[in-house]
């Protein structure tokens, strides 16, 4: 019975529960870094994976594991933000242009002439 107690779900720490409940979006952070990298490199034909990793190490002081980078690139291609070109990747035209903010509707000014004042 002692062996069963070790492996029971009740013995898991609260730290492990928190990790399972709130998974961190690694791919979203990675794809953001890749977008920033591709914008900075400005290579017309796209940037290779070693070039992306080198830029991330030099500029952001971050190393991303191969399997995480591969998953992020795959997700970016599926989402349409990245375009695979041979062994390189480049940003799609939609991803190059940041989403434009909607122009705020001009506020209507109340004209003093349209209001009639009642004389006392």
C-alpha positions in Angstrom: 0.0 0.0 0.0 3.0 2.3 0.5 3.9 2.2 -3.2 0.4 3.2 -4.1 0.6 6.3 -1.9 3.7 7.5 -3.6 2.1 7.5 -7.0 -1.4 8.7 -6.0 -2.6 12.0 -7.5 -3.1 13.4 -4.0 0.6 13.6 -3.4 1.3 16.0 -6.3 2.4 19.4 -5.1 0.5 22.6 -5.8 3.3 23.8 -8.0 2.8 20.9 -10.4 -1.0 21.6 -10.4 -0.4 25.2 -11.3 1.9 24.2 -14.2 -0.8 21.9 -15.6 -3.6 24.4 -15.2 -1.8 27.4 -16.7 0.3 26.3 -19.7 2.6 29.0 -20.9 2.3 29.8 -24.7 5.9 29.2 -25.7 5.1 29.2 -29.4 3.5 32.6 -29.3 6.5 34.1 -27.7 8.8 32.3 -30.1 6.9 33.3 -33.2 6.9 37.0 -31.9 10.7 36.8 -31.7 11.0 35.2 -35.1 8.8 38.0 -36.6 11.0 40.7 -35.0 14.1 38.9 -36.3 12.8 38.7 -39.8 11.8 42.4 -39.8 15.3 43.3 -38.5 17.2 41.1 -41.0 15.2 42.5 -44.0 16.4 39.6 -46.3 14.3 39.7 -49.5 14.6 35.9 -50.0 14.0 35.0 -46.4 16.3 34.1 -43.5 17.6 30.6 -42.7 17.1 28.9 -39.4 20.8 29.3 -38.4 20.6 33.0 -39.3 17.5 33.4 -37.1 19.1 31.6 -34.2 22.3 33.7 -34.6 20.3 36.9 -34.5 18.3 35.8 -31.4 21.5 34.9 -29.6 23.3 38.2 -30.5 20.4 40.7 -30.2 18.0 39.1 -27.6 20.5 37.0 -25.7 18.1 34.0 -26.0 18.6 30.5 -27.2 15.6 28.6 -28.3 15.7 24.8 -28.4 15.4 23.2 -31.9 12.0 21.4 -31.2 10.4 24.6 -29.9 11.7 26.7 -32.8 10.5 24.1 -35.3 7.1 24.0 -33.8 6.8 27.8 -33.8 7.9 28.0 -37.4 5.4 25.3 -38.4 2.6 27.1 -36.5 3.6 30.4 -38.2 3.4 28.8 -41.6 0.0 27.2 -40.8 -1.3 30.6 -39.6 -0.1 32.3 -42.7 2.3 34.7 -41.0 5.4 33.0 -42.4 6.2 31.8 -45.9 8.6 28.9 -46.3 11.2 29.5 -49.1 13.5 26.5 -49.6 15.3 26.2 -46.3 14.4 29.8 -45.2 11.4 31.7 -43.9 10.1 35.1 -44.7 7.2 37.2 -43.4 3.9 37.2 -45.4 2.8 40.6 -46.7 0.0 40.7 -44.0 2.5 40.1 -41.2 4.9 42.8 -42.5 2.3 45.5 -42.1 1.3 45.9 -38.5 -2.4 45.9 -38.0 -3.7 49.4 -38.4 -5.7 50.9 -35.6 -9.2 51.8 -36.5 -9.5 55.6 -37.0 -11.5 57.1 -34.2 -14.7 58.5 -35.3 -14.5 62.3 -35.2 -16.4 63.7 -32.2 -19.5 65.7 -33.1 -19.2 69.3 -31.9 -22.3 70.8 -30.5 -23.0 74.1 -32.2 -24.1 76.9 -30.0 -26.1 78.4 -32.8 -28.4 75.3 -33.1 -29.5 75.5 -29.5 -32.1 78.0 -28.6 -31.8 79.7 -25.3 -35.0 80.5 -23.5 -35.1 84.0 -22.1 -36.2 84.3 -18.5 
